[in-house]
Amino acid sequence: MPSKVAIILGSSRTNGNAAGMSAWVESLFHKAQSSASADTIASNLPALSIETINPHIAPHPLGPVTDPVMAQMIKDPSRYASAAVREWSTYISSTAAIIILTPQFNWGYPGELKNALDHLYWEWRDKPVLLVTYGGRGGNLCAAQLKQVVAGDPPAHPGGLEMNYVGGVCVPLPREGYIQGDVRVGANGDTNTDEFLKAYEDKMTAALHELINKAHEYSKGKQS
């Protein structure tokens, strides 16, 4: 039964805000899971683990999609031409839910994130997903585009990867320092010093509660 939540980073920049933002999300995830306000769906079930996928090493498949067969036509992972994609398939299949955490680049989402998604299809289908974007305006355009990719326009017009879209949280970064300067989220190893994040804790925690419950539902479905 899948029992972990994976954070997929949209950017692999070595001096960006991804590391600090993922630390913030992980911290709130643990608080949400232990909170007494979590729904009863999760109260009698084993705790979920959470981990951030390092975009520089396996199982994350860097590079363009080169498989001669489109992913939607591959239900048997052994048919993937690349060993790296087979490893990526195994990893994603082992997760109960996904958090996509990404900055907005030039009014859109990073190409490396699209590649990571496009390598697979069935592994994503029905899996709960939470979108967390950040940037000068919170990555709102990136979030809208990604929602189309992962879920289409649910519930009336599901599409794309047909994931179970739980919601989205957009976090605007302060222009002074974080965008126009060299200040980075969690640069000192403690996101509590990034005061602007406090305004988004309640919304993020509520979204994580929902994701945790959906992850347990998904895991129970896989077990039955």
Sequence and secondary structure as in RCSB ss.txt:
>XXXX:A:sequence
MPSKVAIILGSSRTNGNAAGMSAWVESLFHKAQSSASADTIASNLPALSIETINPHIAPHPLGPVTDPVMAQMIK
DPSRYASAAVREWSTYISSTAAIIILTPQFNWGYPGELKNALDHLYWEWRDKPVLLVTYGGRGGNLCAAQLKQVV
AGDPPAHPGGLEMNYVGGVCVPLPREGYIQGDVRVGANGDTNTDEFLKAYEDKMTAALHELINKAHEYSKGKQS
>XXXX:A:secstr
   EEEEEES   TTSSHHHHHHHHHHHHHHHHH TTS HHHHTS   EEEE  TTSTTS  S    SS GGG  
SGGG S HHHHHHHHHHHTEEEEEEEEE BTTB  HHHHHHHHT STTTTT EEEEEEEETTTTHHHHHHHHHHH
HEETTTEE TT  EEEEEEEEE  IIIIISSS  TTTTS GGG GGGGGGHHHHHHHHHHHHHHHHHHHHHHH 
